Amino acid sequence: MRVVRDQARQEEQPGHCRPGTRADQNCHSPTPREAALETELIEAKAQLRARDEFLAIAAHELRNPMTPIAAWVELLIAQAGRRSSPIPPEILKGLERLEYLVHAYLRRATTLLDVSRISTGNLQLTPAEINLSSLVQETVSAMTPAAETAGCALHFTVQDGVSGSFDRTAVEQVIENIVSNAIRYGAGRPISIAFTGDGNSAWLVVTDQGIGISKADQVRIFEQFQRVADNNTTGGFGVGLWITKQLVLAMRGSISVSSKPGAGSTFTVTLPLTTD
């Protein structure tokens, strides 16, 4: 009897098919189309893994040789500032421009690395208590040259004394990505940046007066490799806002956009200051 009962249980188990049994009624061999789809799925997953591995390797290879170059440029600028005899303004300005271009290159390589880490689930944040007010002030101030080049004036107000436990690099990248986005699509008009906090949450609000974003695009701009459809601006991978959203979510925050075509855009990032 035990053998009979065991045999009956096997016949009822999903995926266990025996000719002439009740389970056999629901069993069938995969059709050629199903088999082909399964093969395509396996191949697609393998291709995605290969892509992520390539991005990680490429990002490291692109960053490594540029890091010492950036250090030398910073050293030259520092030495120029300490010289007793004045450095010709055009040379100093050239060095500062070179510094900006080198750091822009490094940010591009870092973006590739971030895409790989997020796609493979290897994004790791290291929270520590930081002065968010100071970080916002420093990050936005460092982006002033890029804004001036694009013809955009940055007007920002920062509430003092807002602190929280966050990954400093992640917060800095969120600020850079949103402000860079405003500069790129701001059509050379002023950009407003406001940072406030109330003890429970902190808010970063960035408003531009640029081309604006349609309702349809407002949904997809936070997806990977997506950009505003009507934009003619060159450059970028179309992953900046996607990375920004992933970083914000990893810090238990949220990001939203309010916009109309031709009327500019407002991006709002909310970060929790408490651990509850």
C-alpha positions in Angstrom: 0.0 0.0 0.0 2.8 2.4 0.8 4.2 1.9 -2.7 0.8 2.6 -4.2 0.4 5.8 -2.2 3.9 7.1 -3.1 3.2 6.4 -6.7 -0.1 8.3 -6.6 1.6 11.3 -4.9 4.3 11.3 -7.7 1.6 11.3 -10.3 0.0 14.4 -8.8 3.2 16.4 -8.4 3.5 19.3 -10.9 5.8 18.5 -13.8 5.7 14.7 -13.0 3.9 13.3 -16.1 3.0 9.6 -16.5 1.1 8.4 -19.5 -2.5 7.5 -18.7 -2.7 9.4 -15.4 -4.7 12.5 -14.4 -1.5 14.6 -14.4 -0.8 13.5 -18.0 -3.9 15.5 -19.1 -2.1 18.8 -18.2 1.4 17.7 -19.6 2.6 18.6 -23.0 5.9 18.9 -24.7 7.0 22.5 -25.5 6.0 23.6 -29.0 8.7 24.7 -31.4 7.7 28.3 -30.7 8.0 27.9 -26.9 11.3 26.2 -27.3 12.6 29.0 -29.5 11.4 31.7 -27.0 13.1 29.8 -24.2 16.4 29.7 -26.1 16.1 33.4 -27.0 15.5 34.3 -23.3 18.6 32.3 -22.2 20.6 34.1 -24.9 19.3 37.5 -24.0 20.2 37.0 -20.3 23.7 35.9 -21.3 24.1 39.0 -23.5 23.0 41.2 -20.6 25.6 39.7 -18.3 28.3 40.1 -21.0 27.2 43.8 -21.5 27.4 44.5 -17.7 30.8 42.8 -17.4 32.0 44.9 -20.4 30.7 48.1 -18.9 32.4 47.5 -15.6 35.8 46.7 -17.3 35.5 49.6 -19.7 34.7 52.1 -16.9 37.7 51.0 -14.9 40.0 51.2 -17.9 38.7 54.7 -18.8 39.0 56.0 -15.3 42.4 54.7 -14.3 44.7 56.7 -16.7 42.7 59.9 -16.2 42.9 59.9 -12.4 46.6 60.9 -12.2 46.1 63.4 -15.0 43.4 65.1 -12.8 45.7 65.1 -9.9 48.4 66.8 -11.9 46.0 69.5 -13.2 44.9 70.2 -9.6 48.5 70.5 -8.5 49.4 72.9 -11.3 46.4 75.1 -10.4 47.4 75.1 -6.8 51.0 76.0 -7.6 49.9 78.8 -9.9 47.9 80.3 -7.0 51.0 80.2 -4.8 53.4 81.9 -7.2 54.7 85.3 -6.2 54.7 86.5 -9.8 51.3 86.6 -11.5 50.3 83.9 -13.9 48.9 85.2 -17.2 45.0 85.0 -16.9 44.6 83.1 -20.1 46.9 80.3 -18.8 45.1 80.1 -15.5 41.8 80.1 -17.2 43.0 77.4 -19.6 44.1 75.2 -16.6 40.7 75.7 -15.0 39.0 74.7 -18.2 41.2 71.6 -18.5 40.3 70.7 -14.9 36.6 70.9 -15.7 37.0 68.7 -18.9 39.0 66.1 -17.0 36.4 65.9 -14.3 33.6 65.7 -16.9 35.4 62.8 -18.5 35.7 61.1 -15.1 32.0 61.6 -14.4 31.2 59.9 -17.7 33.4 56.9 -16.8 31.8 56.8 -13.4 28.4 56.8 -15.0 29.3 53.6 -16.9 30.4 52.0 -13.7 27.2 53.0 -11.9 25.1 51.5 -14.8 27.0 48.2 -14.3 26.7 48.2 -10.5 23.0 49.0 -10.5 22.2 46.5 -13.3 23.9 43.7 -11.5 22.6 44.6 -8.1 26.1 45.4 -6.8 25.3 49.0 -5.7 26.7 49.5 -2.2 26.2 52.6 -0.2 28.2 53.6 2.9 26.0 55.9 5.1 27.7 58.4 7.5 26.6 61.5 9.2 27.1 64.4 6.8 26.2 68.1 6.7 23.8 68.1 3.7 23.6 71.9 3.6 27.4 72.2 3.2 27.4 69.4 0.6 24.7 71.1 -1.5 26.5 74.4 -1.3 29.8 73.0 -2.3 28.4 70.8 -5.2 26.3 73.5 -6.7 29.1 76.1 -6.5 31.5 73.7 -8.3 29.0 73.5 -11.1 28.9 77.3 -11.7 31.5 77.2 -14.5 29.5 74.6 -16.5 26.3 76.7 -16.0 28.1 79.9 -17.1 29.4 78.1 -20.2 25.8 77.1 -21.1 24.6 80.7 -20.4 22.6 79.6 -17.3 22.8 81.6 -14.0 22.5 79.5 -10.9 20.3 81.0 -8.1 20.4 78.8 -5.0 19.2 79.1 -1.4 20.4 76.6 1.1 19.0 76.2 4.6 21.8 75.9 7.1 22.2 73.0 9.6 20.5 70.2 7.7 22.3 66.9 8.4 21.6 63.2 8.0 23.2 59.8 7.6 23.8 59.2 3.9 26.4 58.0 1.4 28.2 61.3 0.6 29.2 60.3 -2.9 25.6 59.2 -3.7 24.1 62.5 -2.5 26.7 64.4 -4.4 25.9 62.5 -7.6 22.2 63.1 -7.2 22.8 66.8 -7.0 25.2 66.9 -9.9 22.9 64.8 -12.1 19.8 66.9 -11.5 21.6 70.3 -11.8 23.5 69.1 -14.9 20.1 68.0 -16.4 18.7 71.5 -15.8 21.8 73.1 -17.4 21.6 70.9 -20.4 17.9 71.5 -21.1 17.6 75.0 -19.5 17.9 76.8 -22.8 20.5 79.3 -21.4 18.0 80.7 -18.8 18.3 81.1 -15.0 18.1 78.0 -12.8 16.6 78.0 -9.3 17.9 75.6 -6.7 16.5 75.3 -3.2 17.4 73.0 -0.3 15.4 72.8 2.9 14.8 70.4 5.8 12.4 70.1 8.8 14.1 67.5 10.9 12.2 64.6 9.4 12.9 65.1 5.7 15.1 67.2 3.4 14.1 68.5 0.0 16.1 69.5 -3.0 14.1 71.4 -5.6 15.7 72.3 -9.0 13.7 74.5 -11.4 14.7 75.5 -14.9 13.0 77.6 -17.6 13.9 75.4 -20.5 12.2 73.2 -23.1 10.0 71.4 -20.6 8.9 67.7 -20.7 5.7 66.2 -22.0 3.5 64.0 -19.9 4.6 60.9 -21.8 8.3 61.7 -21.5 7.9 62.4 -17.7 7.3 58.7 -17.2 10.1 57.4 -19.4 12.9 59.8 -18.5 13.6 57.9 -15.3 14.1 54.7 -17.4 17.4 53.4 -18.6 18.9 54.9 -21.9 16.1 57.4 -22.3 16.2 61.1 -23.2 13.7 63.9 -23.9 12.3 63.1 -27.4 12.3 66.7 -28.8 15.8 67.6 -27.5 18.6 68.3 -30.0 21.3 68.6 -27.3 24.2 66.2 -27.9 26.1 64.2 -25.3 25.2 61.9 -22.5 24.1 58.3 -22.3 20.5 58.8 -21.4 21.0 57.2 -18.0 21.6 60.2 -15.7 18.0 60.4 -14.3 17.8 56.6 -14.2 20.9 56.4 -12.0 19.6 59.4 -9.9 16.3 57.6 -9.2 18.1 54.3 -8.3 20.4 56.2 -5.9 17.5 58.1 -4.3 15.5 54.9 -3.9 18.5 53.2 -2.3 18.6 56.0 0.3 14.8 55.5 1.0 13.9 58.7 -0.8 11.8 59.7 -3.7 12.1 61.9 -6.9 9.4 63.5 -8.9 9.1 66.0 -11.8 6.6 68.7 -12.7 6.7 70.1 -16.2 5.0 71.4 -19.3 6.4 71.6 -22.8 8.0 75.0 -23.3 7.5 76.0 -19.6 10.5 74.5 -17.9 10.8 71.7 -15.4 10.9 71.2 -11.6 12.6 68.2 -10.1 12.1 67.5 -6.4 14.1 65.0 -4.4 12.9 64.0 -0.9 15.3 62.3 1.5 14.3 61.0 5.0 16.4 62.4 7.8 15.2 59.8 10.3 15.6 56.0 10.3 12.0 55.3 11.2 
